[in-house]
Amino acid sequence: MVTTSQAVRLSPTRLNLVATEQFSKPSKISNMTPRPKNAQAHQAFAPRELLPAWKRAIDLLCCLVALPFLAIATLLVAALTAATSPGPVFFQQERIGYRGRRFRLFKFRTMHTRSETASHQAHFTELVRSNTPMQKMDARGDRRLIPCGWLLRATGLDELPQIINVLRGEMSVVGPRPCIPYEYEQYDARQRERFASVPGLTGLWQVSGKNRTTFEQMVRLDVEYSRTKSLTLDLKIILLTLPALYTQVVDVQKAKRGVQGKTAYEPAPGLQTAR
């Protein structure tokens, strides 16, 4: 460090050199930028995928078309929740997206407020362990659902608010579904390859059987999409989405009738049915 008395004795040329040396040293302040301290924090700093122009164009066009439906659906769902389960119309949940990045996902609320999550965590763990078809708990009479909640979920109407996530660039119309953090923890390194694309509202897995497929089949289909996505494939998936949703509604109805029949004639210990 140069003192005032030293600076006086230095020539102008020497003084300039010393000043340059002092200011060129690394600053401690510049190295104080907060850094993630663990893997969870690091995920929040993960980079966002730069979407191709054609994919972003599809996203914006679909959002423009869907906005009027979102407005109408919001009014209907608001009336439904006000009559059956007082509370907010919208539901926000932390999800895992591109390369493990966390974001807040928007949905219409289809469950009672303050519903527990332990049953779903156990259900997902069993699906991964057994590698059986990934049927939702809805078909088994999930008591956490509000009246008609299963229908909103089966038709995909509860996902409409996610066009907000699409507009914000956190999601795309087509891509792997974003998972819940406690689900992500059960993925191994190979299975996490399905997060190599921006998550979507619909995707190759959804139009290829969804609830009829196993966890490993879902991973394989999502990884395949990440590696082969194209304009043609995205348009094909969008066109197949409505027929896939219809099939999903039919499957849930059949499963619900099966559960109701079983509980009516052969009660199953521990099986929860809707009231």
MODELLER restraints for C-alpha pairs under 7 A, 6 or more apart:
rsr = mdl.restraints
at = mdl.atoms
rsr.add(forms.Gaussian(group=physical.xy_distance, feature=features.Distance(at['CA:7:A'], at['CA:15:A']), mean=6.56, stdev=0.5))
rsr.add(forms.Gaussian(group=physical.xy_distance, feature=features.Distance(at['CA:36:A'], at['CA:42:A']), mean=5.05, stdev=0.5))
rsr.add(forms.Gaussian(group=physical.xy_distance, feature=features.Distance(at['CA:43:A'], at['CA:100:A']), mean=5.39, stdev=0.5))
rsr.add(forms.Gaussian(group=physical.xy_distance, feature=features.Distance(at['CA:43:A'], at['CA:101:A']), mean=4.67, stdev=0.5))
rsr.add(forms.Gaussian(group=physical.xy_distance, feature=features.Distance(at['CA:43:A'], at['CA:102:A']), mean=6.41, stdev=0.5))
rsr.add(forms.Gaussian(group=physical.xy_distance, feature=features.Distance(at['CA:44:A'], at['CA:101:A']), mean=5.18, stdev=0.5))
rsr.add(forms.Gaussian(group=physical.xy_distance, feature=features.Distance(at['CA:44:A'], at['CA:102:A']), mean=5.60, stdev=0.5))
rsr.add(forms.Gaussian(group=physical.xy_distance, feature=features.Distance(at['CA:46:A'], at['CA:99:A']), mean=6.57, stdev=0.5))
rsr.add(forms.Gaussian(group=physical.xy_distance, feature=features.Distance(at['CA:46:A'], at['CA:101:A']), mean=5.51, stdev=0.5))
rsr.add(forms.Gaussian(group=physical.xy_distance, feature=features.Distance(at['CA:48:A'], at['CA:98:A']), mean=6.76, stdev=0.5))
rsr.add(forms.Gaussian(group=physical.xy_distance, feature=features.Distance(at['CA:49:A'], at['CA:198:A']), mean=6.68, stdev=0.5))
rsr.add(forms.Gaussian(group=physical.xy_distance, feature=features.Distance(at['CA:54:A'], at['CA:231:A']), mean=6.84, stdev=0.5))
rsr.add(forms.Gaussian(group=physical.xy_distance, feature=features.Distance(at['CA:59:A'], at['CA:166:A']), mean=6.78, stdev=0.5))
rsr.add(forms.Gaussian(group=physical.xy_distance, feature=features.Distance(at['CA:59:A'], at['CA:172:A']), mean=6.06, stdev=0.5))
rsr.add(forms.Gaussian(group=physical.xy_distance, feature=features.Distance(at['CA:59:A'], at['CA:173:A']), mean=5.57, stdev=0.5))
rsr.add(forms.Gaussian(group=physical.xy_distance, feature=features.Distance(at['CA:60:A'], at['CA:167:A']), mean=6.93, stdev=0.5))
rsr.add(forms.Gaussian(group=physical.xy_distance, feature=features.Distance(at['CA:63:A'], at['CA:163:A']), mean=5.84, stdev=0.5))
rsr.add(forms.Gaussian(group=physical.xy_distance, feature=features.Distance(at['CA:70:A'], at['CA:160:A']), mean=6.13, stdev=0.5))
rsr.add(forms.Gaussian(group=physical.xy_distance, feature=features.Distance(at['CA:70:A'], at['CA:161:A']), mean=6.73, stdev=0.5))
rsr.add(forms.Gaussian(group=physical.xy_distance, feature=features.Distance(at['CA:77:A'], at['CA:89:A']), mean=6.79, stdev=0.5))
rsr.add(forms.Gaussian(group=physical.xy_distance, feature=features.Distance(at['CA:78:A'], at['CA:89:A']), mean=5.55, stdev=0.5))
rsr.add(forms.Gaussian(group=physical.xy_distance, feature=features.Distance(at['CA:81:A'], at['CA:87:A']), mean=6.98, stdev=0.5))
rsr.add(forms.Gaussian(group=physical.xy_distance, feature=features.Distance(at['CA:81:A'], at['CA:89:A']), mean=6.74, stdev=0.5))
rsr.add(forms.Gaussian(group=physical.xy_distance, feature=features.Distance(at['CA:84:A'], at['CA:146:A']), mean=6.86, stdev=0.5))
rsr.add(forms.Gaussian(group=physical.xy_distance, feature=features.Distance(at['CA:84:A'], at['CA:147:A']), mean=6.77, stdev=0.5))
rsr.add(forms.Gaussian(group=physical.xy_distance, feature=features.Distance(at['CA:85:A'], at['CA:112:A']), mean=6.26, stdev=0.5))
rsr.add(forms.Gaussian(group=physical.xy_distance, feature=features.Distance(at['CA:85:A'], at['CA:146:A']), mean=6.53, stdev=0.5))
rsr.add(forms.Gaussian(group=physical.xy_distance, feature=features.Distance(at['CA:87:A'], at['CA:113:A']), mean=6.82, stdev=0.5))
rsr.add(forms.Gaussian(group=physical.xy_distance, feature=features.Distance(at['CA:89:A'], at['CA:108:A']), mean=5.92, stdev=0.5))
rsr.add(forms.Gaussian(group=physical.xy_distance, feature=features.Distance(at['CA:89:A'], at['CA:109:A']), mean=5.66, stdev=0.5))
rsr.add(forms.Gaussian(group=physical.xy_distance, feature=features.Distance(at['CA:90:A'], at['CA:106:A']), mean=6.82, stdev=0.5))
rsr.add(forms.Gaussian(group=physical.xy_distance, feature=features.Distance(at['CA:90:A'], at['CA:107:A']), mean=5.70, stdev=0.5))
rsr.add(forms.Gaussian(group=physical.xy_distance, feature=features.Distance(at['CA:90:A'], at['CA:108:A']), mean=4.54, stdev=0.5))
rsr.add(forms.Gaussian(group=physical.xy_distance, feature=features.Distance(at['CA:90:A'], at['CA:109:A']), mean=5.22, stdev=0.5))
rsr.add(forms.Gaussian(group=physical.xy_distance, feature=features.Distance(at['CA:91:A'], at['CA:106:A']), mean=5.85, stdev=0.5))
rsr.add(forms.Gaussian(group=physical.xy_distance, feature=features.Distance(at['CA:91:A'], at['CA:107:A']), mean=5.11, stdev=0.5))
rsr.add(forms.Gaussian(group=physical.xy_distance, feature=features.Distance(at['CA:91:A'], at['CA:108:A']), mean=5.65, stdev=0.5))
rsr.add(forms.Gaussian(group=physical.xy_distance, feature=features.Distance(at['CA:91:A'], at['CA:109:A']), mean=4.95, stdev=0.5))
rsr.add(forms.Gaussian(group=physical.xy_distance, feature=features.Distance(at['CA:92:A'], at['CA:104:A']), mean=6.11, stdev=0.5))
rsr.add(forms.Gaussian(group=physical.xy_distance, feature=features.Distance(at['CA:92:A'], at['CA:105:A']), mean=5.50, stdev=0.5))
rsr.add(forms.Gaussian(group=physical.xy_distance, feature=features.Distance(at['CA:92:A'], at['CA:106:A']), mean=4.83, stdev=0.5))
rsr.add(forms.Gaussian(group=physical.xy_distance, feature=features.Distance(at['CA:92:A'], at['CA:107:A']), mean=6.40, stdev=0.5))
rsr.add(forms.Gaussian(group=physical.xy_distance, feature=features.Distance(at['CA:93:A'], at['CA:104:A']), mean=5.51, stdev=0.5))
rsr.add(forms.Gaussian(group=physical.xy_distance, feature=features.Distance(at['CA:93:A'], at['CA:105:A']), mean=5.27, stdev=0.5))
rsr.add(forms.Gaussian(group=physical.xy_distance, feature=features.Distance(at['CA:93:A'], at['CA:106:A']), mean=6.79, stdev=0.5))
rsr.add(forms.Gaussian(group=physical.xy_distance, feature=features.Distance(at['CA:94:A'], at['CA:102:A']), mean=6.60, stdev=0.5))
rsr.add(forms.Gaussian(group=physical.xy_distance, feature=features.Distance(at['CA:94:A'], at['CA:103:A']), mean=5.66, stdev=0.5))
rsr.add(forms.Gaussian(group=physical.xy_distance, feature=features.Distance(at['CA:94:A'], at['CA:104:A']), mean=4.67, stdev=0.5))
rsr.add(forms.Gaussian(group=physical.xy_distance, feature=features.Distance(at['CA:94:A'], at['CA:105:A']), mean=6.08, stdev=0.5))
rsr.add(forms.Gaussian(group=physical.xy_distance, feature=features.Distance(at['CA:94:A'], at['CA:180:A']), mean=6.66, stdev=0.5))
rsr.add(forms.Gaussian(group=physical.xy_distance, feature=features.Distance(at['CA:95:A'], at['CA:102:A']), mean=5.65, stdev=0.5))
rsr.add(forms.Gaussian(group=physical.xy_distance, feature=features.Distance(at['CA:95:A'], at['CA:103:A']), mean=5.61, stdev=0.5))
rsr.add(forms.Gaussian(group=physical.xy_distance, feature=features.Distance(at['CA:95:A'], at['CA:104:A']), mean=6.25, stdev=0.5))
rsr.add(forms.Gaussian(group=physical.xy_distance, feature=features.Distance(at['CA:95:A'], at['CA:105:A']), mean=6.30, stdev=0.5))
rsr.add(forms.Gaussian(group=physical.xy_distance, feature=features.Distance(at['CA:95:A'], at['CA:178:A']), mean=5.88, stdev=0.5))
rsr.add(forms.Gaussian(group=physical.xy_distance, feature=features.Distance(at['CA:95:A'], at['CA:179:A']), mean=5.49, stdev=0.5))
rsr.add(forms.Gaussian(group=physical.xy_distance, feature=features.Distance(at['CA:95:A'], at['CA:180:A']), mean=4.80, stdev=0.5))
rsr.add(forms.Gaussian(group=physical.xy_distance, feature=features.Distance(at['CA:95:A'], at['CA:181:A']), mean=6.14, stdev=0.5))
rsr.add(forms.Gaussian(group=physical.xy_distance, feature=features.Distance(at['CA:96:A'], at['CA:102:A']), mean=4.71, stdev=0.5))
rsr.add(forms.Gaussian(group=physical.xy_distance, feature=features.Distance(at['CA:96:A'], at['CA:103:A']), mean=6.61, stdev=0.5))
rsr.add(forms.Gaussian(group=physical.xy_distance, feature=features.Distance(at['CA:96:A'], at['CA:178:A']), mean=5.39, stdev=0.5))
rsr.add(forms.Gaussian(group=physical.xy_distance, feature=features.Distance(at['CA:96:A'], at['CA:179:A']), mean=5.36, stdev=0.5))
rsr.add(forms.Gaussian(group=physical.xy_distance, feature=features.Distance(at['CA:96:A'], at['CA:180:A']), mean=6.10, stdev=0.5))
rsr.add(forms.Gaussian(group=physical.xy_distance, feature=features.Distance(at['CA:96:A'], at['CA:181:A']), mean=6.13, stdev=0.5))
rsr.add(forms.Gaussian(group=physical.xy_distance, feature=features.Distance(at['CA:97:A'], at['CA:178:A']), mean=5.29, stdev=0.5))
rsr.add(forms.Gaussian(group=physical.xy_distance, feature=features.Distance(at['CA:97:A'], at['CA:195:A']), mean=6.39, stdev=0.5))
rsr.add(forms.Gaussian(group=physical.xy_distance, feature=features.Distance(at['CA:97:A'], at['CA:198:A']), mean=6.36, stdev=0.5))
rsr.add(forms.Gaussian(group=physical.xy_distance, feature=features.Distance(at['CA:97:A'], at['CA:199:A']), mean=5.67, stdev=0.5))
rsr.add(forms.Gaussian(group=physical.xy_distance, feature=features.Distance(at['CA:98:A'], at['CA:195:A']), mean=5.18, stdev=0.5))
rsr.add(forms.Gaussian(group=physical.xy_distance, feature=features.Distance(at['CA:98:A'], at['CA:196:A']), mean=5.98, stdev=0.5))
rsr.add(forms.Gaussian(group=physical.xy_distance, feature=features.Distance(at['CA:98:A'], at['CA:197:A']), mean=5.66, stdev=0.5))
rsr.add(forms.Gaussian(group=physical.xy_distance, feature=features.Distance(at['CA:98:A'], at['CA:198:A']), mean=4.87, stdev=0.5))
rsr.add(forms.Gaussian(group=physical.xy_distance, feature=features.Distance(at['CA:98:A'], at['CA:199:A']), mean=6.49, stdev=0.5))
rsr.add(forms.Gaussian(group=physical.xy_distance, feature=features.Distance(at['CA:99:A'], at['CA:195:A']), mean=5.31, stdev=0.5))
rsr.add(forms.Gaussian(group=physical.xy_distance, feature=features.Distance(at['CA:99:A'], at['CA:196:A']), mean=5.76, stdev=0.5))
rsr.add(forms.Gaussian(group=physical.xy_distance, feature=features.Distance(at['CA:100:A'], at['CA:195:A']), mean=6.75, stdev=0.5))
rsr.add(forms.Gaussian(group=physical.xy_distance, feature=features.Distance(at['CA:105:A'], at['CA:162:A']), mean=6.66, stdev=0.5))
rsr.add(forms.Gaussian(group=physical.xy_distance, feature=features.Distance(at['CA:105:A'], at['CA:165:A']), mean=6.68, stdev=0.5))
rsr.add(forms.Gaussian(group=physical.xy_distance, feature=features.Distance(at['CA:106:A'], at['CA:161:A']), mean=5.55, stdev=0.5))
rsr.add(forms.Gaussian(group=physical.xy_distance, feature=features.Distance(at['CA:106:A'], at['CA:162:A']), mean=5.29, stdev=0.5))
rsr.add(forms.Gaussian(group=physical.xy_distance, feature=features.Distance(at['CA:107:A'], at['CA:158:A']), mean=5.51, stdev=0.5))
rsr.add(forms.Gaussian(group=physical.xy_distance, feature=features.Distance(at['CA:107:A'], at['CA:159:A']), mean=5.25, stdev=0.5))
rsr.add(forms.Gaussian(group=physical.xy_distance, feature=features.Distance(at['CA:107:A'], at['CA:160:A']), mean=6.88, stdev=0.5))
rsr.add(forms.Gaussian(group=physical.xy_distance, feature=features.Distance(at['CA:107:A'], at['CA:161:A']), mean=5.32, stdev=0.5))
rsr.add(forms.Gaussian(group=physical.xy_distance, feature=features.Distance(at['CA:107:A'], at['CA:162:A']), mean=6.38, stdev=0.5))
rsr.add(forms.Gaussian(group=physical.xy_distance, feature=features.Distance(at['CA:108:A'], at['CA:158:A']), mean=4.71, stdev=0.5))
rsr.add(forms.Gaussian(group=physical.xy_distance, feature=features.Distance(at['CA:108:A'], at['CA:159:A']), mean=6.78, stdev=0.5))
rsr.add(forms.Gaussian(group=physical.xy_distance, feature=features.Distance(at['CA:108:A'], at['CA:161:A']), mean=6.77, stdev=0.5))
rsr.add(forms.Gaussian(group=physical.xy_distance, feature=features.Distance(at['CA:110:A'], at['CA:145:A']), mean=5.77, stdev=0.5))
rsr.add(forms.Gaussian(group=physical.xy_distance, feature=features.Distance(at['CA:110:A'], at['CA:146:A']), mean=5.73, stdev=0.5))
rsr.add(forms.Gaussian(group=physical.xy_distance, feature=features.Distance(at['CA:110:A'], at['CA:149:A']), mean=4.72, stdev=0.5))
rsr.add(forms.Gaussian(group=physical.xy_distance, feature=features.Distance(at['CA:111:A'], at['CA:144:A']), mean=5.32, stdev=0.5))
rsr.add(forms.Gaussian(group=physical.xy_distance, feature=features.Distance(at['CA:111:A'], at['CA:145:A']), mean=4.18, stdev=0.5))
rsr.add(forms.Gaussian(group=physical.xy_distance, feature=features.Distance(at['CA:111:A'], at['CA:146:A']), mean=5.13, stdev=0.5))
rsr.add(forms.Gaussian(group=physical.xy_distance, feature=features.Distance(at['CA:111:A'], at['CA:149:A']), mean=6.88, stdev=0.5))
rsr.add(forms.Gaussian(group=physical.xy_distance, feature=features.Distance(at['CA:112:A'], at['CA:144:A']), mean=5.81, stdev=0.5))
rsr.add(forms.Gaussian(group=physical.xy_distance, feature=features.Distance(at['CA:112:A'], at['CA:145:A']), mean=6.17, stdev=0.5))
rsr.add(forms.Gaussian(group=physical.xy_distance, feature=features.Distance(at['CA:112:A'], at['CA:146:A']), mean=5.88, stdev=0.5))
rsr.add(forms.Gaussian(group=physical.xy_distance, feature=features.Distance(at['CA:115:A'], at['CA:144:A']), mean=6.06, stdev=0.5))
rsr.add(forms.Gaussian(group=physical.xy_distance, feature=features.Distance(at['CA:127:A'], at['CA:134:A']), mean=6.38, stdev=0.5))
rsr.add(forms.Gaussian(group=physical.xy_distance, feature=features.Distance(at['CA:127:A'], at['CA:215:A']), mean=6.83, stdev=0.5))
rsr.add(forms.Gaussian(group=physical.xy_distance, feature=features.Distance(at['CA:128:A'], at['CA:215:A']), mean=5.93, stdev=0.5))
rsr.add(forms.Gaussian(group=physical.xy_distance, feature=features.Distance(at['CA:131:A'], at['CA:214:A']), mean=5.33, stdev=0.5))
rsr.add(forms.Gaussian(group=physical.xy_distance, feature=features.Distance(at['CA:131:A'], at['CA:215:A']), mean=5.70, stdev=0.5))
rsr.add(forms.Gaussian(group=physical.xy_distance, feature=features.Distance(at['CA:131:A'], at['CA:216:A']), mean=6.78, stdev=0.5))
rsr.add(forms.Gaussian(group=physical.xy_distance, feature=features.Distance(at['CA:132:A'], at['CA:214:A']), mean=5.14, stdev=0.5))
rsr.add(forms.Gaussian(group=physical.xy_distance, feature=features.Distance(at['CA:133:A'], at['CA:211:A']), mean=5.98, stdev=0.5))
rsr.add(forms.Gaussian(group=physical.xy_distance, feature=features.Distance(at['CA:133:A'], at['CA:212:A']), mean=5.02, stdev=0.5))
rsr.add(forms.Gaussian(group=physical.xy_distance, feature=features.Distance(at['CA:133:A'], at['CA:213:A']), mean=4.78, stdev=0.5))
rsr.add(forms.Gaussian(group=physical.xy_distance, feature=features.Distance(at['CA:133:A'], at['CA:214:A']), mean=4.35, stdev=0.5))
rsr.add(forms.Gaussian(group=physical.xy_distance, feature=features.Distance(at['CA:134:A'], at['CA:211:A']), mean=4.73, stdev=0.5))
rsr.add(forms.Gaussian(group=physical.xy_distance, feature=features.Distance(at['CA:134:A'], at['CA:212:A']), mean=6.35, stdev=0.5))
rsr.add(forms.Gaussian(group=physical.xy_distance, feature=features.Distance(at['CA:134:A'], at['CA:213:A']), mean=6.03, stdev=0.5))
rsr.add(forms.Gaussian(group=physical.xy_distance, feature=features.Distance(at['CA:134:A'], at['CA:214:A']), mean=5.52, stdev=0.5))
rsr.add(forms.Gaussian(group=physical.xy_distance, feature=features.Distance(at['CA:134:A'], at['CA:215:A']), mean=6.61, stdev=0.5))
rsr.add(forms.Gaussian(group=physical.xy_distance, feature=features.Distance(at['CA:135:A'], at['CA:211:A']), mean=4.77, stdev=0.5))
rsr.add(forms.Gaussian(group=physical.xy_distance, feature=features.Distance(at['CA:135:A'], at['CA:212:A']), mean=7.00, stdev=0.5))
rsr.add(forms.Gaussian(group=physical.xy_distance, feature=features.Distance(at['CA:138:A'], at['CA:150:A']), mean=5.93, stdev=0.5))
rsr.add(forms.Gaussian(group=physical.xy_distance, feature=features.Distance(at['CA:139:A'], at['CA:252:A']), mean=5.41, stdev=0.5))
rsr.add(forms.Gaussian(group=physical.xy_distance, feature=features.Distance(at['CA:139:A'], at['CA:255:A']), mean=5.38, stdev=0.5))
rsr.add(forms.Gaussian(group=physical.xy_distance, feature=features.Distance(at['CA:139:A'], at['CA:256:A']), mean=4.86, stdev=0.5))
rsr.add(forms.Gaussian(group=physical.xy_distance, feature=features.Distance(at['CA:140:A'], at['CA:256:A']), mean=6.25, stdev=0.5))
rsr.add(forms.Gaussian(group=physical.xy_distance, feature=features.Distance(at['CA:140:A'], at['CA:259:A']), mean=6.20, stdev=0.5))
rsr.add(forms.Gaussian(group=physical.xy_distance, feature=features.Distance(at['CA:140:A'], at['CA:273:A']), mean=6.48, stdev=0.5))
rsr.add(forms.Gaussian(group=physical.xy_distance, feature=features.Distance(at['CA:141:A'], at['CA:256:A']), mean=7.00, stdev=0.5))
rsr.add(forms.Gaussian(group=physical.xy_distance, feature=features.Distance(at['CA:141:A'], at['CA:272:A']), mean=6.33, stdev=0.5))
rsr.add(forms.Gaussian(group=physical.xy_distance, feature=features.Distance(at['CA:141:A'], at['CA:273:A']), mean=4.37, stdev=0.5))
rsr.add(forms.Gaussian(group=physical.xy_distance, feature=features.Distance(at['CA:141:A'], at['CA:274:A']), mean=4.47, stdev=0.5))
rsr.add(forms.Gaussian(group=physical.xy_distance, feature=features.Distance(at['CA:142:A'], at['CA:272:A']), mean=6.92, stdev=0.5))
rsr.add(forms.Gaussian(group=physical.xy_distance, feature=features.Distance(at['CA:142:A'], at['CA:273:A']), mean=6.57, stdev=0.5))
rsr.add(forms.Gaussian(group=physical.xy_distance, feature=features.Distance(at['CA:142:A'], at['CA:274:A']), mean=6.00, stdev=0.5))
rsr.add(forms.Gaussian(group=physical.xy_distance, feature=features.Distance(at['CA:143:A'], at['CA:273:A']), mean=6.68, stdev=0.5))
rsr.add(forms.Gaussian(group=physical.xy_distance, feature=features.Distance(at['CA:143:A'], at['CA:274:A']), mean=5.02, stdev=0.5))
rsr.add(forms.Gaussian(group=physical.xy_distance, feature=features.Distance(at['CA:143:A'], at['CA:275:A']), mean=6.95, stdev=0.5))
rsr.add(forms.Gaussian(group=physical.xy_distance, feature=features.Distance(at['CA:152:A'], at['CA:158:A']), mean=5.38, stdev=0.5))
rsr.add(forms.Gaussian(group=physical.xy_distance, feature=features.Distance(at['CA:154:A'], at['CA:245:A']), mean=6.87, stdev=0.5))
rsr.add(forms.Gaussian(group=physical.xy_distance, feature=features.Distance(at['CA:154:A'], at['CA:248:A']), mean=6.07, stdev=0.5))
rsr.add(forms.Gaussian(group=physical.xy_distance, feature=features.Distance(at['CA:154:A'], at['CA:249:A']), mean=5.20, stdev=0.5))
rsr.add(forms.Gaussian(group=physical.xy_distance, feature=features.Distance(at['CA:155:A'], at['CA:245:A']), mean=5.59, stdev=0.5))
rsr.add(forms.Gaussian(group=physical.xy_distance, feature=features.Distance(at['CA:155:A'], at['CA:249:A']), mean=6.33, stdev=0.5))
rsr.add(forms.Gaussian(group=physical.xy_distance, feature=features.Distance(at['CA:165:A'], at['CA:171:A']), mean=5.49, stdev=0.5))
rsr.add(forms.Gaussian(group=physical.xy_distance, feature=features.Distance(at['CA:166:A'], at['CA:172:A']), mean=5.16, stdev=0.5))
rsr.add(forms.Gaussian(group=physical.xy_distance, feature=features.Distance(at['CA:166:A'], at['CA:173:A']), mean=6.84, stdev=0.5))
rsr.add(forms.Gaussian(group=physical.xy_distance, feature=features.Distance(at['CA:171:A'], at['CA:198:A']), mean=5.68, stdev=0.5))
rsr.add(forms.Gaussian(group=physical.xy_distance, feature=features.Distance(at['CA:171:A'], at['CA:199:A']), mean=5.08, stdev=0.5))
rsr.add(forms.Gaussian(group=physical.xy_distance, feature=features.Distance(at['CA:171:A'], at['CA:200:A']), mean=5.36, stdev=0.5))
rsr.add(forms.Gaussian(group=physical.xy_distance, feature=features.Distance(at['CA:172:A'], at['CA:198:A']), mean=6.26, stdev=0.5))
rsr.add(forms.Gaussian(group=physical.xy_distance, feature=features.Distance(at['CA:172:A'], at['CA:199:A']), mean=6.09, stdev=0.5))
rsr.add(forms.Gaussian(group=physical.xy_distance, feature=features.Distance(at['CA:172:A'], at['CA:200:A']), mean=4.61, stdev=0.5))
rsr.add(forms.Gaussian(group=physical.xy_distance, feature=features.Distance(at['CA:172:A'], at['CA:201:A']), mean=6.78, stdev=0.5))
rsr.add(forms.Gaussian(group=physical.xy_distance, feature=features.Distance(at['CA:173:A'], at['CA:200:A']), mean=4.90, stdev=0.5))
rsr.add(forms.Gaussian(group=physical.xy_distance, feature=features.Distance(at['CA:173:A'], at['CA:201:A']), mean=5.01, stdev=0.5))
rsr.add(forms.Gaussian(group=physical.xy_distance, feature=features.Distance(at['CA:173:A'], at['CA:202:A']), mean=6.27, stdev=0.5))
rsr.add(forms.Gaussian(group=physical.xy_distance, feature=features.Distance(at['CA:174:A'], at['CA:200:A']), mean=4.47, stdev=0.5))
rsr.add(forms.Gaussian(group=physical.xy_distance, feature=features.Distance(at['CA:174:A'], at['CA:201:A']), mean=5.84, stdev=0.5))
rsr.add(forms.Gaussian(group=physical.xy_distance, feature=features.Distance(at['CA:174:A'], at['CA:202:A']), mean=5.01, stdev=0.5))
rsr.add(forms.Gaussian(group=physical.xy_distance, feature=features.Distance(at['CA:174:A'], at['CA:203:A']), mean=5.02, stdev=0.5))
rsr.add(forms.Gaussian(group=physical.xy_distance, feature=features.Distance(at['CA:174:A'], at['CA:234:A']), mean=6.28, stdev=0.5))
rsr.add(forms.Gaussian(group=physical.xy_distance, feature=features.Distance(at['CA:175:A'], at['CA:197:A']), mean=6.59, stdev=0.5))
rsr.add(forms.Gaussian(group=physical.xy_distance, feature=features.Distance(at['CA:175:A'], at['CA:198:A']), mean=6.08, stdev=0.5))
rsr.add(forms.Gaussian(group=physical.xy_distance, feature=features.Distance(at['CA:175:A'], at['CA:199:A']), mean=4.66, stdev=0.5))
rsr.add(forms.Gaussian(group=physical.xy_distance, feature=features.Distance(at['CA:175:A'], at['CA:200:A']), mean=3.84, stdev=0.5))
rsr.add(forms.Gaussian(group=physical.xy_distance, feature=features.Distance(at['CA:175:A'], at['CA:201:A']), mean=6.81, stdev=0.5))
rsr.add(forms.Gaussian(group=physical.xy_distance, feature=features.Distance(at['CA:175:A'], at['CA:202:A']), mean=6.18, stdev=0.5))
rsr.add(forms.Gaussian(group=physical.xy_distance, feature=features.Distance(at['CA:175:A'], at['CA:203:A']), mean=4.84, stdev=0.5))
rsr.add(forms.Gaussian(group=physical.xy_distance, feature=features.Distance(at['CA:176:A'], at['CA:194:A']), mean=6.85, stdev=0.5))
rsr.add(forms.Gaussian(group=physical.xy_distance, feature=features.Distance(at['CA:176:A'], at['CA:199:A']), mean=4.75, stdev=0.5))
rsr.add(forms.Gaussian(group=physical.xy_distance, feature=features.Distance(at['CA:176:A'], at['CA:200:A']), mean=5.46, stdev=0.5))
rsr.add(forms.Gaussian(group=physical.xy_distance, feature=features.Distance(at['CA:176:A'], at['CA:203:A']), mean=5.70, stdev=0.5))
rsr.add(forms.Gaussian(group=physical.xy_distance, feature=features.Distance(at['CA:176:A'], at['CA:222:A']), mean=5.60, stdev=0.5))
rsr.add(forms.Gaussian(group=physical.xy_distance, feature=features.Distance(at['CA:177:A'], at['CA:199:A']), mean=5.29, stdev=0.5))
rsr.add(forms.Gaussian(group=physical.xy_distance, feature=features.Distance(at['CA:177:A'], at['CA:200:A']), mean=5.55, stdev=0.5))
rsr.add(forms.Gaussian(group=physical.xy_distance, feature=features.Distance(at['CA:177:A'], at['CA:201:A']), mean=6.69, stdev=0.5))
rsr.add(forms.Gaussian(group=physical.xy_distance, feature=features.Distance(at['CA:178:A'], at['CA:199:A']), mean=5.41, stdev=0.5))
rsr.add(forms.Gaussian(group=physical.xy_distance, feature=features.Distance(at['CA:191:A'], at['CA:219:A']), mean=6.07, stdev=0.5))
rsr.add(forms.Gaussian(group=physical.xy_distance, feature=features.Distance(at['CA:193:A'], at['CA:223:A']), mean=6.08, stdev=0.5))
rsr.add(forms.Gaussian(group=physical.xy_distance, feature=features.Distance(at['CA:194:A'], at['CA:219:A']), mean=6.04, stdev=0.5))
rsr.add(forms.Gaussian(group=physical.xy_distance, feature=features.Distance(at['CA:194:A'], at['CA:222:A']), mean=5.23, stdev=0.5))
rsr.add(forms.Gaussian(group=physical.xy_distance, feature=features.Distance(at['CA:194:A'], at['CA:223:A']), mean=4.69, stdev=0.5))
rsr.add(forms.Gaussian(group=physical.xy_distance, feature=features.Distance(at['CA:194:A'], at['CA:226:A']), mean=6.96, stdev=0.5))
rsr.add(forms.Gaussian(group=physical.xy_distance, feature=features.Distance(at['CA:196:A'], at['CA:226:A']), mean=6.18, stdev=0.5))
rsr.add(forms.Gaussian(group=physical.xy_distance, feature=features.Distance(at['CA:197:A'], at['CA:226:A']), mean=5.52, stdev=0.5))
rsr.add(forms.Gaussian(group=physical.xy_distance, feature=features.Distance(at['CA:202:A'], at['CA:241:A']), mean=6.96, stdev=0.5))
rsr.add(forms.Gaussian(group=physical.xy_distance, feature=features.Distance(at['CA:203:A'], at['CA:237:A']), mean=6.33, stdev=0.5))
rsr.add(forms.Gaussian(group=physical.xy_distance, feature=features.Distance(at['CA:204:A'], at['CA:221:A']), mean=6.26, stdev=0.5))
rsr.add(forms.Gaussian(group=physical.xy_distance, feature=features.Distance(at['CA:204:A'], at['CA:222:A']), mean=6.56, stdev=0.5))
rsr.add(forms.Gaussian(group=physical.xy_distance, feature=features.Distance(at['CA:204:A'], at['CA:225:A']), mean=6.51, stdev=0.5))
rsr.add(forms.Gaussian(group=physical.xy_distance, feature=features.Distance(at['CA:204:A'], at['CA:237:A']), mean=6.36, stdev=0.5))
rsr.add(forms.Gaussian(group=physical.xy_distance, feature=features.Distance(at['CA:205:A'], at['CA:218:A']), mean=5.72, stdev=0.5))
rsr.add(forms.Gaussian(group=physical.xy_distance, feature=features.Distance(at['CA:205:A'], at['CA:221:A']), mean=5.56, stdev=0.5))
rsr.add(forms.Gaussian(group=physical.xy_distance, feature=features.Distance(at['CA:205:A'], at['CA:222:A']), mean=6.29, stdev=0.5))
rsr.add(forms.Gaussian(group=physical.xy_distance, feature=features.Distance(at['CA:207:A'], at['CA:237:A']), mean=6.69, stdev=0.5))
rsr.add(forms.Gaussian(group=physical.xy_distance, feature=features.Distance(at['CA:207:A'], at['CA:240:A']), mean=6.13, stdev=0.5))
rsr.add(forms.Gaussian(group=physical.xy_distance, feature=features.Distance(at['CA:207:A'], at['CA:241:A']), mean=5.89, stdev=0.5))
rsr.add(forms.Gaussian(group=physical.xy_distance, feature=features.Distance(at['CA:207:A'], at['CA:244:A']), mean=5.36, stdev=0.5))
